[in-house]
Amino acid sequence: FRLTDHNFYSRLTISIVGQLERFTWDPRQRKWNMIWSMPTDTCGVFGICGPYTYCDMSSSPVCNCIKGFQPLYPQEWESGDVAGECRRKTPLNCGRDEFFQLMNIKLPATTATIVDKRLGVKECEEKCRENCNCTAYANMDIQNGGPGCVIWIGEFRDI
């Protein structure tokens, strides 16, 4: 590339929280000014909320524990630091646990997932119940209700 204006300097960076930011140099103030960033929505930043939480821009605070979970450190949440993690209200009871339907959320990030394109939603739930480390499951073909199963294992975040 070639500079067309040698008095205008701009740079793109990715911040520690995953924001893409554009800065321009102000020679009079001798500093970089941020003029643009993406995503503009706080919930679009990966991992902005802790484990077992969901991000909702229409609520205050934006980070909330999913149903069946509570803040690990309630005093942090009361002080406004809501990026903390949540924990189960009751311990897992392998094979007898209940699942709650979560709607209008992003798919969670986990360390492990199992995908089986042959299973329907009922078989997917059964397979999840058989695995004591299963955290969640979903039907892959949500539009047409066809087969396909995704199972999330262990702690999940970024929903």
VMD Tcl script that builds the backbone (N, CA, C; Angstrom):
set m [mol new atoms 477]
animate dup $m
set s [atomselect $m all]
$s set {name element resname resid chain x y z} {
  {N N PHE 1 A 0.834 -1.175 0.000}
  {CA C PHE 1 A 0.000 0.000 0.000}
  {C C PHE 1 A 0.876 1.234 0.000}
  {N N ARG 2 A 0.259 2.390 -0.230}
  {CA C ARG 2 A 1.007 3.633 -0.321}
  {C C ARG 2 A 0.248 4.714 0.444}
  {N N LEU 3 A 0.957 5.479 1.249}
  {CA C LEU 3 A 0.338 6.589 1.977}
  {C C LEU 3 A -0.012 7.704 1.002}
  {N N THR 4 A -1.251 8.180 1.080}
  {CA C THR 4 A -1.649 9.310 0.238}
  {C C THR 4 A -1.560 10.620 1.007}
  {N N ASP 5 A -1.675 10.537 2.328}
  {CA C ASP 5 A -1.554 11.727 3.177}
  {C C ASP 5 A -0.545 11.407 4.272}
  {N N HIS 6 A 0.628 11.994 4.190}
  {CA C HIS 6 A 1.698 11.705 5.146}
  {C C HIS 6 A 1.466 12.359 6.502}
  {N N ASN 7 A 0.383 13.102 6.642}
  {CA C ASN 7 A 0.055 13.734 7.923}
  {C C ASN 7 A -1.036 12.972 8.670}
  {N N PHE 8 A -1.538 11.908 8.075}
  {CA C PHE 8 A -2.625 11.145 8.690}
  {C C PHE 8 A -2.138 9.730 8.970}
  {N N TYR 9 A -2.124 9.370 10.242}
  {CA C TYR 9 A -1.696 8.033 10.645}
  {C C TYR 9 A -2.855 7.338 11.343}
  {N N SER 10 A -3.030 6.076 11.002}
  {CA C SER 10 A -4.122 5.290 11.566}
  {C C SER 10 A -3.593 3.894 11.869}
  {N N ARG 11 A -4.153 3.266 12.898}
  {CA C ARG 11 A -3.749 1.895 13.224}
  {C C ARG 11 A -4.959 1.110 13.705}
  {N N LEU 12 A -4.933 -0.185 13.449}
  {CA C LEU 12 A -5.953 -1.118 13.934}
  {C C LEU 12 A -5.298 -2.021 14.964}
  {N N THR 13 A -5.999 -2.233 16.075}
  {CA C THR 13 A -5.492 -3.140 17.104}
  {C C THR 13 A -6.628 -4.033 17.568}
  {N N ILE 14 A -6.256 -5.144 18.151}
  {CA C ILE 14 A -7.234 -6.002 18.815}
  {C C ILE 14 A -6.914 -5.934 20.298}
  {N N SER 15 A -7.896 -5.479 21.071}
  {CA C SER 15 A -7.686 -5.308 22.510}
  {C C SER 15 A -7.649 -6.654 23.214}
  {N N ILE 16 A -7.298 -6.621 24.474}
  {CA C ILE 16 A -7.198 -7.841 25.280}
  {C C ILE 16 A -8.541 -8.560 25.407}
  {N N VAL 17 A -9.664 -7.829 25.266}
  {CA C VAL 17 A -10.989 -8.451 25.357}
  {C C VAL 17 A -11.574 -8.772 23.985}
  {N N GLY 18 A -10.765 -8.631 22.921}
  {CA C GLY 18 A -11.215 -9.029 21.597}
  {C C GLY 18 A -11.864 -7.947 20.771}
  {N N GLN 19 A -11.816 -6.702 21.207}
  {CA C GLN 19 A -12.374 -5.594 20.436}
  {C C GLN 19 A -11.401 -5.207 19.326}
  {N N LEU 20 A -11.905 -5.044 18.116}
  {CA C LEU 20 A -11.115 -4.489 17.028}
  {C C LEU 20 A -11.258 -2.976 17.123}
  {N N GLU 21 A -10.143 -2.263 17.263}
  {CA C GLU 21 A -10.192 -0.814 17.498}
  {C C GLU 21 A -9.339 -0.075 16.470}
  {N N ARG 22 A -9.873 1.046 15.974}
  {CA C ARG 22 A -9.125 1.887 15.036}
  {C C ARG 22 A -8.774 3.191 15.735}
  {N N PHE 23 A -7.498 3.552 15.640}
  {CA C PHE 23 A -6.993 4.778 16.246}
  {C C PHE 23 A -6.410 5.678 15.166}
  {N N THR 24 A -6.488 6.988 15.388}
  {CA C THR 24 A -5.776 7.952 14.545}
  {C C THR 24 A -4.859 8.773 15.435}
  {N N TRP 25 A -3.756 9.210 14.860}
  {CA C TRP 25 A -2.768 9.992 15.601}
  {C C TRP 25 A -3.130 11.469 15.519}
  {N N ASP 26 A -3.179 12.115 16.688}
  {CA C ASP 26 A -3.413 13.556 16.771}
  {C C ASP 26 A -2.065 14.212 17.081}
  {N N PRO 27 A -1.429 14.845 16.073}
  {CA C PRO 27 A -0.096 15.407 16.300}
  {C C PRO 27 A -0.091 16.588 17.274}
  {N N ARG 28 A -1.185 17.327 17.342}
  {CA C ARG 28 A -1.226 18.469 18.274}
  {C C ARG 28 A -1.231 17.994 19.720}
  {N N GLN 29 A -2.051 16.984 20.009}
  {CA C GLN 29 A -2.121 16.465 21.381}
  {C C GLN 29 A -1.085 15.372 21.625}
  {N N ARG 30 A -0.453 14.944 20.550}
  {CA C ARG 30 A 0.566 13.901 20.620}
  {C C ARG 30 A 0.029 12.630 21.300}
  {N N LYS 31 A -1.138 12.168 20.796}
  {CA C LYS 31 A -1.725 10.937 21.337}
  {C C LYS 31 A -2.599 10.267 20.282}
  {N N TRP 32 A -2.853 8.977 20.502}
  {CA C TRP 32 A -3.739 8.203 19.647}
  {C C TRP 32 A -5.164 8.341 20.167}
  {N N ASN 33 A -6.117 8.606 19.273}
  {CA C ASN 33 A -7.535 8.693 19.629}
  {C C ASN 33 A -8.291 7.546 18.966}
  {N N MET 34 A -9.081 6.830 19.758}
  {CA C MET 34 A -9.885 5.746 19.196}
  {C C MET 34 A -11.080 6.367 18.482}
  {N N ILE 35 A -11.258 6.020 17.207}
  {CA C ILE 35 A -12.362 6.591 16.437}
  {C C ILE 35 A -13.422 5.554 16.070}
  {N N TRP 36 A -13.117 4.264 16.307}
  {CA C TRP 36 A -14.050 3.211 15.917}
  {C C TRP 36 A -13.678 1.929 16.633}
  {N N SER 37 A -14.691 1.111 16.975}
  {CA C SER 37 A -14.423 -0.212 17.541}
  {C C SER 37 A -15.558 -1.160 17.192}
  {N N MET 38 A -15.238 -2.435 17.145}
  {CA C MET 38 A -16.213 -3.495 16.870}
  {C C MET 38 A -15.923 -4.653 17.803}
  {N N PRO 39 A -16.859 -5.397 18.302}
  {CA C PRO 39 A -18.277 -5.115 18.142}
  {C C PRO 39 A -18.705 -3.950 19.025}
  {N N THR 40 A -19.772 -3.278 18.605}
  {CA C THR 40 A -20.280 -2.147 19.376}
  {C C THR 40 A -21.140 -2.631 20.533}
  {N N ASP 41 A -21.620 -3.819 20.440}
  {CA C ASP 41 A -22.464 -4.429 21.462}
  {C C ASP 41 A -21.562 -5.150 22.470}
  {N N THR 42 A -21.668 -4.800 23.732}
  {CA C THR 42 A -20.838 -5.398 24.782}
  {C C THR 42 A -20.918 -6.919 24.746}
  {N N CYS 43 A -22.095 -7.454 24.488}
  {CA C CYS 43 A -22.274 -8.906 24.481}
  {C C CYS 43 A -21.552 -9.575 23.317}
  {N N GLY 44 A -21.126 -8.810 22.333}
  {CA C GLY 44 A -20.386 -9.358 21.210}
  {C C GLY 44 A -18.930 -9.643 21.524}
  {N N VAL 45 A -18.456 -9.186 22.678}
  {CA C VAL 45 A -17.069 -9.426 23.081}
  {C C VAL 45 A -16.984 -10.820 23.687}
  {N N PHE 46 A -16.074 -11.659 23.175}
  {CA C PHE 46 A -15.972 -13.037 23.641}
  {C C PHE 46 A -15.660 -13.089 25.135}
  {N N GLY 47 A -16.435 -13.884 25.861}
  {CA C GLY 47 A -16.172 -14.132 27.274}
  {C C GLY 47 A -16.382 -12.940 28.187}
  {N N ILE 48 A -17.190 -11.961 27.770}
  {CA C ILE 48 A -17.404 -10.765 28.598}
  {C C ILE 48 A -18.034 -11.140 29.936}
  {N N CYS 49 A -18.852 -12.170 29.948}
  {CA C CYS 49 A -19.453 -12.665 31.188}
  {C C CYS 49 A -18.765 -13.982 31.570}
  {N N GLY 50 A -18.836 -14.339 32.820}
  {CA C GLY 50 A -18.159 -15.531 33.313}
  {C C GLY 50 A -18.882 -16.823 32.969}
  {N N PRO 51 A -18.360 -17.951 33.477}
  {CA C PRO 51 A -18.967 -19.254 33.220}
  {C C PRO 51 A -20.407 -19.336 33.735}
  {N N TYR 52 A -21.239 -20.025 32.980}
  {CA C TYR 52 A -22.647 -20.275 33.312}
  {C C TYR 52 A -23.457 -18.984 33.427}
  {N N THR 53 A -23.084 -17.993 32.637}
  {CA C THR 53 A -23.834 -16.742 32.582}
  {C C THR 53 A -24.244 -16.495 31.138}
  {N N TYR 54 A -25.196 -15.603 30.971}
  {CA C TYR 54 A -25.546 -15.146 29.630}
  {C C TYR 54 A -25.519 -13.626 29.635}
  {N N CYS 55 A -25.271 -13.069 28.471}
  {CA C CYS 55 A -25.181 -11.620 28.317}
  {C C CYS 55 A -26.450 -11.123 27.644}
  {N N ASP 56 A -27.052 -10.089 28.224}
  {CA C ASP 56 A -28.292 -9.516 27.701}
  {C C ASP 56 A -28.185 -7.999 27.762}
  {N N MET 57 A -28.038 -7.365 26.596}
  {CA C MET 57 A -27.871 -5.907 26.544}
  {C C MET 57 A -29.095 -5.160 27.062}
  {N N SER 58 A -30.258 -5.813 27.094}
  {CA C SER 58 A -31.465 -5.119 27.545}
  {C C SER 58 A -31.666 -5.221 29.051}
  {N N SER 59 A -30.743 -5.876 29.760}
  {CA C SER 59 A -30.883 -5.976 31.217}
  {C C SER 59 A -29.737 -5.238 31.902}
  {N N SER 60 A -29.948 -4.933 33.145}
  {CA C SER 60 A -28.896 -4.307 33.944}
  {C C SER 60 A -28.804 -5.067 35.253}
  {N N PRO 61 A -27.686 -5.700 35.522}
  {CA C PRO 61 A -26.459 -5.758 34.734}
  {C C PRO 61 A -26.632 -6.621 33.488}
  {N N VAL 62 A -25.693 -6.517 32.551}
  {CA C VAL 62 A -25.808 -7.274 31.299}
  {C C VAL 62 A -25.500 -8.754 31.484}
  {N N CYS 63 A -24.701 -9.100 32.493}
  {CA C CYS 63 A -24.370 -10.504 32.753}
  {C C CYS 63 A -25.316 -11.062 33.813}
  {N N ASN 64 A -25.872 -12.220 33.538}
  {CA C ASN 64 A -26.827 -12.853 34.443}
  {C C ASN 64 A -26.551 -14.345 34.514}
  {N N CYS 65 A -26.812 -14.941 35.676}
  {CA C CYS 65 A -26.679 -16.394 35.815}
  {C C CYS 65 A -27.823 -17.078 35.080}
  {N N ILE 66 A -27.528 -18.198 34.425}
  {CA C ILE 66 A -28.592 -18.958 33.787}
  {C C ILE 66 A -29.425 -19.637 34.876}
  {N N LYS 67 A -30.630 -20.063 34.516}
  {CA C LYS 67 A -31.549 -20.692 35.462}
  {C C LYS 67 A -30.880 -21.895 36.122}
  {N N GLY 68 A -31.016 -21.992 37.444}
  {CA C GLY 68 A -30.417 -23.086 38.191}
  {C C GLY 68 A -29.022 -22.770 38.705}
  {N N PHE 69 A -28.525 -21.565 38.426}
  {CA C PHE 69 A -27.192 -21.143 38.858}
  {C C PHE 69 A -27.308 -19.848 39.659}
  {N N GLN 70 A -26.277 -19.565 40.445}
  {CA C GLN 70 A -26.233 -18.341 41.250}
  {C C GLN 70 A -24.801 -17.808 41.250}
  {N N PRO 71 A -24.622 -16.504 41.569}
  {CA C PRO 71 A -23.264 -15.951 41.573}
  {C C PRO 71 A -22.355 -16.698 42.547}
  {N N LEU 72 A -21.140 -16.992 42.112}
  {CA C LEU 72 A -20.159 -17.649 42.969}
  {C C LEU 72 A -19.744 -16.713 44.103}
  {N N TYR 73 A -19.586 -15.429 43.793}
  {CA C TYR 73 A -19.230 -14.409 44.787}
  {C C TYR 73 A -20.284 -13.308 44.754}
  {N N PRO 74 A -21.385 -13.473 45.506}
  {CA C PRO 74 A -22.489 -12.506 45.448}
  {C C PRO 74 A -22.068 -11.069 45.741}
  {N N GLN 75 A -21.067 -10.874 46.616}
  {CA C GLN 75 A -20.651 -9.512 46.953}
  {C C GLN 75 A -20.081 -8.784 45.730}
  {N N GLU 76 A -19.429 -9.500 44.815}
  {CA C GLU 76 A -18.926 -8.879 43.584}
  {C C GLU 76 A -20.089 -8.393 42.726}
  {N N TRP 77 A -21.120 -9.216 42.612}
  {CA C TRP 77 A -22.275 -8.847 41.796}
  {C C TRP 77 A -22.996 -7.658 42.408}
  {N N GLU 78 A -23.112 -7.634 43.744}
  {CA C GLU 78 A -23.785 -6.521 44.415}
  {C C GLU 78 A -23.031 -5.214 44.221}
  {N N SER 79 A -21.699 -5.293 44.083}
  {CA C SER 79 A -20.900 -4.083 43.890}
  {C C SER 79 A -20.847 -3.658 42.425}
  {N N GLY 80 A -21.474 -4.423 41.540}
  {CA C GLY 80 A -21.516 -4.065 40.128}
  {C C GLY 80 A -20.521 -4.808 39.259}
  {N N ASP 81 A -19.632 -5.608 39.843}
  {CA C ASP 81 A -18.673 -6.400 39.068}
  {C C ASP 81 A -19.355 -7.705 38.681}
  {N N VAL 82 A -20.008 -7.701 37.524}
  {CA C VAL 82 A -20.827 -8.850 37.142}
  {C C VAL 82 A -20.160 -9.760 36.119}
  {N N ALA 83 A -18.870 -9.607 35.919}
  {CA C ALA 83 A -18.188 -10.496 34.980}
  {C C ALA 83 A -17.768 -11.789 35.670}
  {N N GLY 84 A -18.159 -11.948 36.931}
  {CA C GLY 84 A -17.796 -13.136 37.688}
  {C C GLY 84 A -18.520 -14.368 37.209}
  {N N GLU 85 A -18.220 -15.462 37.855}
  {CA C GLU 85 A -18.819 -16.713 37.419}
  {C C GLU 85 A -20.003 -17.105 38.292}
  {N N CYS 86 A -20.789 -18.014 37.759}
  {CA C CYS 86 A -21.932 -18.554 38.485}
  {C C CYS 86 A -21.665 -20.024 38.783}
  {N N ARG 87 A -22.362 -20.535 39.793}
  {CA C ARG 87 A -22.235 -21.954 40.158}
  {C C ARG 87 A -23.634 -22.539 40.299}
  {N N ARG 88 A -23.699 -23.852 40.248}
  {CA C ARG 88 A -24.992 -24.534 40.379}
  {C C ARG 88 A -25.585 -24.282 41.758}
  {N N LYS 89 A -26.907 -24.138 41.801}
  {CA C LYS 89 A -27.588 -23.993 43.096}
  {C C LYS 89 A -27.628 -25.329 43.820}
  {N N THR 90 A -27.751 -26.402 43.061}
  {CA C THR 90 A -27.752 -27.749 43.645}
  {C C THR 90 A -26.742 -28.602 42.885}
  {N N PRO 91 A -26.099 -29.551 43.560}
  {CA C PRO 91 A -25.110 -30.389 42.869}
  {C C PRO 91 A -25.762 -31.252 41.792}
  {N N LEU 92 A -24.955 -31.653 40.823}
  {CA C LEU 92 A -25.453 -32.542 39.774}
  {C C LEU 92 A -25.868 -33.878 40.371}
  {N N ASN 93 A -26.923 -34.451 39.818}
  {CA C ASN 93 A -27.401 -35.766 40.203}
  {C C ASN 93 A -27.465 -36.570 38.909}
  {N N CYS 94 A -26.355 -37.154 38.553}
  {CA C CYS 94 A -26.189 -37.788 37.247}
  {C C CYS 94 A -27.357 -38.712 36.896}
  {N N GLY 95 A -27.931 -38.475 35.717}
  {CA C GLY 95 A -29.038 -39.286 35.228}
  {C C GLY 95 A -30.403 -38.798 35.657}
  {N N ARG 96 A -30.462 -37.928 36.658}
  {CA C ARG 96 A -31.759 -37.449 37.155}
  {C C ARG 96 A -31.911 -35.933 37.040}
  {N N ASP 97 A -30.927 -35.277 36.467}
  {CA C ASP 97 A -30.978 -33.822 36.370}
  {C C ASP 97 A -32.027 -33.365 35.379}
  {N N GLU 98 A -32.487 -32.129 35.583}
  {CA C GLU 98 A -33.431 -31.508 34.667}
  {C C GLU 98 A -32.670 -30.598 33.727}
  {N N PHE 99 A -33.197 -30.438 32.525}
  {CA C PHE 99 A -32.646 -29.488 31.576}
  {C C PHE 99 A -33.657 -28.374 31.396}
  {N N PHE 100 A -33.163 -27.153 31.284}
  {CA C PHE 100 A -34.012 -26.001 31.035}
  {C C PHE 100 A -33.730 -25.498 29.632}
  {N N GLN 101 A -34.782 -25.144 28.927}
  {CA C GLN 101 A -34.610 -24.646 27.568}
  {C C GLN 101 A -34.168 -23.189 27.618}
  {N N LEU 102 A -33.085 -22.884 26.919}
  {CA C LEU 102 A -32.605 -21.513 26.785}
  {C C LEU 102 A -32.862 -21.090 25.347}
  {N N MET 103 A -33.501 -19.947 25.176}
  {CA C MET 103 A -33.837 -19.491 23.831}
  {C C MET 103 A -33.170 -18.152 23.547}
  {N N ASN 104 A -32.949 -17.893 22.266}
  {CA C ASN 104 A -32.386 -16.625 21.793}
  {C C ASN 104 A -31.022 -16.325 22.392}
  {N N ILE 105 A -30.169 -17.333 22.442}
  {CA C ILE 105 A -28.814 -17.154 22.959}
  {C C ILE 105 A -27.810 -17.655 21.928}
  {N N LYS 106 A -26.563 -17.238 22.103}
  {CA C LYS 106 A -25.485 -17.772 21.268}
  {C C LYS 106 A -25.172 -19.178 21.756}
  {N N LEU 107 A -24.601 -19.991 20.887}
  {CA C LEU 107 A -24.156 -21.313 21.309}
  {C C LEU 107 A -22.963 -21.144 22.238}
  {N N PRO 108 A -22.898 -21.949 23.292}
  {CA C PRO 108 A -21.821 -21.766 24.275}
  {C C PRO 108 A -20.458 -22.211 23.761}
  {N N ALA 109 A -19.440 -21.627 24.372}
  {CA C ALA 109 A -18.061 -22.065 24.134}
  {C C ALA 109 A -17.705 -23.031 25.259}
  {N N THR 110 A -17.171 -24.181 24.915}
  {CA C THR 110 A -16.740 -25.166 25.906}
  {C C THR 110 A -15.406 -25.745 25.467}
  {N N THR 111 A -14.829 -26.528 26.353}
  {CA C THR 111 A -13.578 -27.198 25.995}
  {C C THR 111 A -13.844 -28.453 25.178}
  {N N ALA 112 A -15.072 -28.999 25.255}
  {CA C ALA 112 A -15.371 -30.232 24.521}
  {C C ALA 112 A -16.825 -30.269 24.074}
  {N N THR 113 A -17.034 -30.726 22.848}
  {CA C THR 113 A -18.383 -30.962 22.335}
  {C C THR 113 A -18.403 -32.321 21.646}
  {N N ILE 114 A -19.590 -32.913 21.637}
  {CA C ILE 114 A -19.812 -34.173 20.931}
  {C C ILE 114 A -20.876 -33.891 19.880}
  {N N VAL 115 A -20.626 -34.301 18.649}
  {CA C VAL 115 A -21.584 -34.107 17.562}
  {C C VAL 115 A -21.937 -35.470 16.985}
  {N N ASP 116 A -23.238 -35.734 16.879}
  {CA C ASP 116 A -23.714 -36.971 16.260}
  {C C ASP 116 A -24.864 -36.593 15.333}
  {N N LYS 117 A -24.621 -36.635 14.040}
  {CA C LYS 117 A -25.607 -36.182 13.056}
  {C C LYS 117 A -26.772 -37.149 12.877}
  {N N ARG 118 A -26.700 -38.335 13.481}
  {CA C ARG 118 A -27.758 -39.333 13.317}
  {C C ARG 118 A -28.851 -39.230 14.367}
  {N N LEU 119 A -28.574 -38.580 15.497}
  {CA C LEU 119 A -29.515 -38.577 16.619}
  {C C LEU 119 A -30.542 -37.458 16.519}
  {N N GLY 120 A -31.788 -37.789 16.875}
  {CA C GLY 120 A -32.825 -36.786 17.016}
  {C C GLY 120 A -32.733 -36.150 18.396}
  {N N VAL 121 A -33.620 -35.212 18.678}
  {CA C VAL 121 A -33.530 -34.454 19.928}
  {C C VAL 121 A -33.762 -35.333 21.162}
  {N N LYS 122 A -34.672 -36.302 21.097}
  {CA C LYS 122 A -34.925 -37.184 22.252}
  {C C LYS 122 A -33.718 -38.070 22.547}
  {N N GLU 123 A -33.150 -38.655 21.486}
  {CA C GLU 123 A -31.955 -39.486 21.661}
  {C C GLU 123 A -30.771 -38.644 22.145}
  {N N CYS 124 A -30.733 -37.403 21.705}
  {CA C CYS 124 A -29.671 -36.486 22.122}
  {C C CYS 124 A -29.764 -36.230 23.630}
  {N N GLU 125 A -30.978 -35.995 24.110}
  {CA C GLU 125 A -31.177 -35.785 25.548}
  {C C GLU 125 A -30.763 -37.033 26.331}
  {N N GLU 126 A -31.154 -38.216 25.845}
  {CA C GLU 126 A -30.789 -39.467 26.528}
  {C C GLU 126 A -29.273 -39.641 26.593}
  {N N LYS 127 A -28.602 -39.356 25.475}
  {CA C LYS 127 A -27.141 -39.485 25.440}
  {C C LYS 127 A -26.494 -38.498 26.417}
  {N N CYS 128 A -27.048 -37.309 26.521}
  {CA C CYS 128 A -26.530 -36.305 27.453}
  {C C CYS 128 A -26.725 -36.776 28.891}
  {N N ARG 129 A -27.888 -37.327 29.195}
  {CA C ARG 129 A -28.160 -37.817 30.559}
  {C C ARG 129 A -27.209 -38.950 30.962}
  {N N GLU 130 A -26.776 -39.741 29.978}
  {CA C GLU 130 A -25.860 -40.859 30.259}
  {C C GLU 130 A -24.447 -40.385 30.592}
  {N N ASN 131 A -24.108 -39.168 30.189}
  {CA C ASN 131 A -22.768 -38.615 30.414}
  {C C ASN 131 A -22.837 -37.636 31.589}
  {N N CYS 132 A -22.243 -37.995 32.702}
  {CA C CYS 132 A -22.338 -37.165 33.911}
  {C C CYS 132 A -21.617 -35.827 33.781}
  {N N ASN 133 A -20.831 -35.638 32.730}
  {CA C ASN 133 A -20.170 -34.353 32.491}
  {C C ASN 133 A -20.906 -33.499 31.469}
  {N N CYS 134 A -22.054 -33.997 30.988}
  {CA C CYS 134 A -22.828 -33.258 29.995}
  {C C CYS 134 A -23.452 -32.030 30.653}
  {N N THR 135 A -23.249 -30.887 30.032}
  {CA C THR 135 A -23.793 -29.632 30.545}
  {C C THR 135 A -25.047 -29.227 29.793}
  {N N ALA 136 A -25.065 -29.455 28.479}
  {CA C ALA 136 A -26.195 -29.032 27.655}
  {C C ALA 136 A -26.207 -29.847 26.365}
  {N N TYR 137 A -27.360 -29.811 25.697}
  {CA C TYR 137 A -27.483 -30.473 24.402}
  {C C TYR 137 A -28.404 -29.644 23.528}
  {N N ALA 138 A -28.323 -29.868 22.218}
  {CA C ALA 138 A -29.199 -29.153 21.284}
  {C C ALA 138 A -29.376 -29.972 20.022}
  {N N ASN 139 A -30.477 -29.700 19.349}
  {CA C ASN 139 A -30.753 -30.274 18.047}
  {C C ASN 139 A -30.010 -29.428 17.014}
  {N N MET 140 A -29.288 -30.059 16.096}
  {CA C MET 140 A -28.518 -29.311 15.095}
  {C C MET 140 A -29.405 -28.644 14.061}
  {N N ASP 141 A -30.469 -29.313 13.639}
  {CA C ASP 141 A -31.335 -28.800 12.574}
  {C C ASP 141 A -32.568 -28.161 13.201}
  {N N ILE 142 A -32.393 -26.991 13.796}
  {CA C ILE 142 A -33.509 -26.374 14.520}
  {C C ILE 142 A -34.581 -25.838 13.582}
  {N N GLN 143 A -34.216 -25.528 12.343}
  {CA C GLN 143 A -35.188 -24.962 11.422}
  {C C GLN 143 A -36.201 -26.005 10.954}
  {N N ASN 144 A -35.728 -27.207 10.660}
  {CA C ASN 144 A -36.612 -28.233 10.113}
  {C C ASN 144 A -36.899 -29.380 11.071}
  {N N GLY 145 A -36.298 -29.364 12.257}
  {CA C GLY 145 A -36.546 -30.410 13.241}
  {C C GLY 145 A -35.962 -31.759 12.871}
  {N N GLY 146 A -35.003 -31.782 11.964}
  {CA C GLY 146 A -34.379 -33.029 11.538}
  {C C GLY 146 A -33.350 -33.524 12.537}
  {N N PRO 147 A -32.648 -34.607 12.179}
  {CA C PRO 147 A -31.679 -35.180 13.112}
  {C C PRO 147 A -30.421 -34.324 13.236}
  {N N GLY 148 A -29.655 -34.679 14.226}
  {CA C GLY 148 A -28.391 -34.005 14.492}
  {C C GLY 148 A -28.358 -33.542 15.930}
  {N N CYS 149 A -27.299 -33.907 16.626}
  {CA C CYS 149 A -27.203 -33.666 18.065}
  {C C CYS 149 A -25.856 -33.030 18.395}
  {N N VAL 150 A -25.884 -32.002 19.226}
  {CA C VAL 150 A -24.662 -31.398 19.754}
  {C C VAL 150 A -24.745 -31.476 21.271}
  {N N ILE 151 A -23.693 -31.979 21.893}
  {CA C ILE 151 A -23.632 -32.099 23.355}
  {C C ILE 151 A -22.417 -31.322 23.838}
  {N N TRP 152 A -22.636 -30.476 24.842}
  {CA C TRP 152 A -21.551 -29.697 25.425}
  {C C TRP 152 A -21.121 -30.352 26.731}
  {N N ILE 153 A -19.808 -30.480 26.904}
  {CA C ILE 153 A -19.230 -31.144 28.074}
  {C C ILE 153 A -18.510 -30.107 28.932}
  {N N GLY 154 A -18.740 -30.172 30.230}
  {CA C GLY 154 A -18.022 -29.304 31.164}
  {C C GLY 154 A -18.525 -27.875 31.177}
  {N N GLU 155 A -17.710 -27.012 31.765}
  {CA C GLU 155 A -18.053 -25.594 31.936}
  {C C GLU 155 A -18.260 -24.925 30.582}
  {N N PHE 156 A -19.308 -24.115 30.488}
  {CA C PHE 156 A -19.464 -23.355 29.255}
  {C C PHE 156 A -19.666 -21.888 29.545}
  {N N ARG 157 A -19.331 -21.093 28.532}
  {CA C ARG 157 A -19.393 -19.639 28.666}
  {C C ARG 157 A -19.724 -19.011 27.326}
  {N N ASP 158 A -19.865 -17.713 27.374}
  {CA C ASP 158 A -20.084 -16.899 26.179}
  {C C ASP 158 A -21.397 -17.226 25.472}
  {N N ILE 159 A -22.489 -17.233 26.247}
  {CA C ILE 159 A -23.808 -17.416 25.629}
  {C C ILE 159 A -24.608 -16.131 25.724}
}
mol reanalyze $m
mol bondsrecalc $m
mol representation Tube
mol addrep $m
